Amino acid sequence: MGNIIDYVKTEMRTFSEKPFCAVDSLVLSQVSYFKMNGLVPDLYDDESFVPLRDLFRAECFDQLFGKTFVPENNLNLLTALASSPRFRNTELNFFINEVDADIEMQFSAVTFLLDDGSVYIAYRGTDGTMIGWKEDFNMAFTYPLPAQEAGLLYLNSVSGFIPADAIVRIGGHSKGGNIAVYAAMKCNPSLRKRIGEIYNHDGPGFTNEVLESDEYASIRDRIRKTLPQSSVFGMLLHQCENFAVVESSGISGFFQHIPFNWIVKDGDFRYVDKLKNSSLQAQEAINEWLAAQTPEQRKHFVDTIFGLLESTKVTNFNDINDDWLKTSLKVLAAAKDLDPETRKFVQNAISSFVKISLKAWSPIHSKQPESALPAEAGDASSS
């Protein structure tokens, strides 16, 4: 057994010899996290695709991986890709990376041209920026997100440069997977018909209203959703499409979310039958708590929490990891300056979540059989 790096190292067949699969999608989704500004033509350049192997230059490594979450693994992945008969002839173009604090948007995407002539469009998930994380939480009360709309615009724009006979696949990891689904169901109808599979790797779902729409129904059968055993983020909101559960070496939902921890064996993911109870319990607690709050209350809570974090001058979550104690003390100090009404609101919201979580993790719940598919998650963010 191995991970996506081992897969790239050992899979000797080209895409013409072995069809594109979910593991390939996760590999390319992880590449979308590379910081490719200036190394890959952007959406507005009139330039040709560049070979993926051209990124394998030592002078580029600091830019590509310096601020990624797991730089060593990303370097190892690129090393494997550059020598892989399956991936080394892959080309990239139309890179875009936009972070806009005013509208609280973090968005990035890149287009891959595979050696069999097919195209894969990858949407980046949440990066380490505070804005990116804030946008994730905004999903509890905002639809569509600015990044979802940007993803739709990107897909419609790039489609004009894709050969008419090319197979088109789209996908992403985390928020990127959610953006891929949104873009597919909202894009031009003629383009929507051309899209093959839509890959959502541990990205959140949507509200019931979205899942019951004709637009969603038009792509439902093409969605390929994969979740690690202890998924948390990918179980947020409603889940309508079927999903496959992948074994992960991560010790918790957060670490299992990391693509490098997903187990690959014999050219495919190592699938398991069921989600762990911890995933379902986390989903139940989060969705029940969200359902108990109005959209306005959710927004007030999220804005307050991130306002406290921003008061510490932290702009990247990696900064919190570097000195979490110092940051925590600054947050607590800033919390003292909240007006009494806001402070009470935050305290009550946190207390409510703790109570709901304790109920979800009660012995009665923990004895329930683990489930492979909750047909519908609680409607956490309908408004």
Stockholm file with secondary structure:
# STOCKHOLM 1.0

chainA/1-383         MGNIIDYVKTEMRTFSEKPFCAVDSLVLSQVSYFKMNGLVPDLYDDESFVPLRDLFRAECFDQLFGKTFVPENNLNLLTALASSPRFRNTELNFFINEVDADIEMQFSAVTFLLDDGSVYIAYRGTDGTMIGWKEDFNMAFTYPLPAQEAGLLYLNSVSGFIPADAIVRIGGHSKGGNIAVYAAMKCNPSLRKRIGEIYNHDGPGFTNEVLESDEYASIRDRIRKTLPQSSVFGMLLHQCENFAVVESSGISGFFQHIPFNWIVKDGDFRYVDKLKNSSLQAQEAINEWLAAQTPEQRKHFVDTIFGLLESTKVTNFNDINDDWLKTSLKVLAAAKDLDPETRKFVQNAISSFVKISLKAWSPIHSKQPESALPAEAGDASSS
#=GR chainA/1-383 SS CBCHHHHHHHCCCCTTTSCCCHHHHHHHHHHTTSCCBTTBCBTTCCCCCEEGGGGCCGGGHHHHHTTSSSHHHHHHHHHHHHHCTTTTTCEEEEEEEEEETTTTEEEEEEEEECTTSCEEEEECCCCSBHHHHHHHHHTTTCSSCHHHHHHHHHHHHHHTTSCTTCCEEEEEETHHHHHHHHHHHHSCHHHHHHEEEEEEESCCCBCHHHHTSHHHHTTGGGEEEEEETTCSGGGSSBCCSCEEEECBCCSSHHHHHSGGGBCEETTEECEESCCCHHHHHHHHHHHHHHHTSCHHHHHHHHHHHHHHHHTTTCCBHHHHHHTHHHHHHHHHHHHTTSCHHHHHHHHHHHHHHHHHHHHHTSHHHHTSCCCSCCSSCCCCSCC
#=GC SS_cons         CBCHHHHHHHCCCCTTTSCCCHHHHHHHHHHTTSCCBTTBCBTTCCCCCEEGGGGCCGGGHHHHHTTSSSHHHHHHHHHHHHHCTTTTTCEEEEEEEEEETTTTEEEEEEEEECTTSCEEEEECCCCSBHHHHHHHHHTTTCSSCHHHHHHHHHHHHHHTTSCTTCCEEEEEETHHHHHHHHHHHHSCHHHHHHEEEEEEESCCCBCHHHHTSHHHHTTGGGEEEEEETTCSGGGSSBCCSCEEEECBCCSSHHHHHSGGGBCEETTEECEESCCCHHHHHHHHHHHHHHHTSCHHHHHHHHHHHHHHHHTTTCCBHHHHHHTHHHHHHHHHHHHTTSCHHHHHHHHHHHHHHHHHHHHHTSHHHHTSCCCSCCSSCCCCSCC
//
